[in-house]
Amino acid sequence: MVKTRKNVWELGGDWADPILWYARGVKAMQSRPLSDPTAWRFYGAIHGIDRRLWTQLGFLSSGNQLPPNDTIKTYWQQCQHGSWYFLPWHRGYVLAFEAVVRDAVVKLGGPADWAIPYWNYFKPNQNQLPPAFASPDWPDGQGDNPLFVAQRFGPNNDGNVFVPMDQVDQNALGDSQFIGASDGGSPGFGGVNTGFRQELLDGKVSLVATISDLFRSQKRQLGLDTPLLKQTVVNTRDSRITYIGLTYRFGAPPKKQKEEQMRYENGD
Ligand SMILES: [Cu+2]
């Protein structure tokens, strides 16, 4: 069965069927417990989780059952930025996410060929966050629209979410550098490192590095991302701490694992 992703601004209405089903699918995912690999929050954590921040924002509480440790280690915090994994990783992530939403949609009686609508903000007059994502209400006026996120802030920090077209272009497509430089120069296709994980030495050691002060020059670009990321940026800016974590895995995976995290105060 062919599934076609369509332009969210050209579906024939603010709450056209694919958007309405998207909302219903998201709501179903949100109702699942964190330990469920098809839960909204589990999927969020695959990309990245900041437990302190999630707790602060009410996404995580002490009563929440966490998945088993090896599940967490294998699946959470996997987002790849600052390397050529950036594109393939996110493409796979969206594909898997879409499949989970579709599954929920079908279970609710929706179309089996549902596909996630895309947002092409480069098209004229389409740089505004689509209305279904900007309204707290469902089309019937009920106020728990799951596509609406109150913490979205927008480029002017006033909740009006749009892409400032004078600040974005598609030149990245012609950039052969995937890893951005922190000291000026090309920001790279995948951007400056926002925390990456790479398996080294045959998977025995994985290196996790977050160079927080790079965020300072990246803030404007990050202004369109999730509230979590913004919070992370702000917190990071304030603390000015660089984390370099090393995860050692001795021997075969079932054997005992040892984790260490080193924390470095930044010079400036
Ligand atoms: Cu990412």
Residues whose N, C-alpha, C, O or C-beta is under 5 A from the ligand:
A	BS01	CU	C79 Q80
